[in-house]
Amino acid sequence: MSLEFGRRHLLFAALAGLAAKIPTAAFAASPLSGSANGDADIPTSALLEPNELVQMLKSTQEKPLILQVGVHVLYAQAHVPGSEYIGAAGSLSGLEALRHRVASVNKARLIVLYCGCCPWESCPNIRPAFNQLLSMSFTHVKALHVAENFGTDWVDKGYPVESGR
């Protein structure tokens, strides 16, 4: 394991541990978040598993618009190749940035959202972003199912990453 990979993994683990200590009830009380009971408000048909996105990235077909709607420090450390950082969708400024970014995007384009800050059921960002795009009449929105965190469910599995920005 390289020193840089080790540092990256430690940062993901530390941030995931911090996020896991925030009670899910805090997210449920926020008007920006979805339900705190897992993915009840994101249909199973809208979930995309990490290995499925990897296959899309390898495909010669048109790539989806991939938007990271979580914490910038995680995006800077490692992100899905070709993804764009939007901002934490659990905040008004993050939702505004999301609305601005997709304003000129075709409503039928495939958009993949991901966060990866913490375990799926505790994520304060993925549900608000998903619901925002649905409210804007986007018809092909997928949420990358990051069960634990981006480090564990993407980086540690050896899936491709970019860093910086």
N, C-alpha and C positions, 0 to 999 in steps of 0.2 A: 504494500500500500504506500503510495507516495505521500510525502509530507503535506502537499497541498490538498490532496484528497482527504487526508486525515483531519486537517483543519476544517475543511468544508463539512465533513461529517459531524464533527464536534459542534459546529455552529448550528447545523440543522437540529441536532439532538438537544442542544441547549434551548433553542427557540421553541421547539416542539414541547419540551418539558415545561417551559414557562406558560405556553398557551394552554397546555393540558390542566394547569392549576387554576385557570379561570373557570368559575362555575358555569355550566351551560345555561343555567337560569339567567345569568347576566345577558346572554345572547338572546334568549327568548323574550326578555323584557324590552329589547331594542326594537324600535319601529322599522329599522333597516334590515333586520335579520329575518330569516325564515323560521320555521319551527325548530325547536331544539331537540326534537325527537328523531334524529337521523335524517334520512333523505325522503321523508314522507311527501314533501312538497316538490321534489324533483322526480318525475316518473322514471321507473327503471329503464324504459325505452330511451330516455335522454342521457343515460349514463354511458360513459366511454371508459373502458378499462385501459390502463397504461399500455399494455401490449398491443391493443388495437390502434392507439395513436402512433405507436412506433411503426406499425405496418403502413399507416397512412403516410407517414413521413418518408418511407422507402418507396412509395408508389410514384409512378410517373404521372398520375392524374393530378388535377388541380389541388393544391394544398388548402386545407381549411385556414381560416383566419383564427390564429391561436392567441388568446389574450390571458395574461396572468393578472389576476384581480386581487392579489394579496400584498404581502409585505415586500418593499423594495430591496431590503438587505438580502432576502432569500433569492430574489430575481438576479441580483448582481453576483451572488455566489454561483448559482447554477440555474439555468432555465431550459425549457424545451427549445430546441433550435428553431429559429424563425418566429418565436413567440414575441409578442409585444407587451411591455409593462404598461398597465393602465393605472393602477393605484388600488388601494384597499377598498373594495366595494362595500364594506361594512360602514363606510363613512359617506357623508353627502358629497364631499369633493371627489371621492373615488367613483361614485355613481355618475356624477356630472362628467368626469373624464371619460367614462364608458359611453355615455350618451353622445358626447362630442365625437369620439372615435368612430362610432358606427353610424353616424348621421347620414353619410353618403354611401353606406354599404347596401348592396342588394339584399332585400328582406329574405330571399331564398338561399343566400350563401351559407355554407356550413361554417358555423362559428363554434370553436371549442374554448370553453372557459376552464381555468384551473387556478387553484390557490396553493395548497400544500403546506400551509403554515402549521397545521395541527391535525389531530384526528378528524375524519370526515364529519362525525356527528357534532363536533364542537366548532367547526369552521364558521367564523362570522362573516365571511366574504362571498362564498360561492352561491348561496341561495339568493342574496340580494341582487347579484349580477345576473343570475339566470332569470329571475323574475322580472328584472328591468328589461331584458331583451324580449321576453315574451310580451310584456306590456307595450313594447314598441312594434309589435307584429312580426318579429323575426320568426321564421317557420322551421329553421333547421339549426337549433341550438343544442349543443351537447355539453355536459359537465364531465370533466375528467375525474374519475373516481379515484381519489388519493386517500386510501384507507387510513394510513397512519400519518405520513408527512412526505413531502417531496423527496427528502433524502432517502428515506427507507423504501418508498414505493417507486422511485425512478432512478435516482443516482446510484444507490447500492445495487440495483439490478443491472447496472452497466448500460442503461439506455443512453442515447446520445444527449449531450448537454452543451450549451454555450455558457459563457460567463461574461460579466461586465455589463456596462450601460447603466 
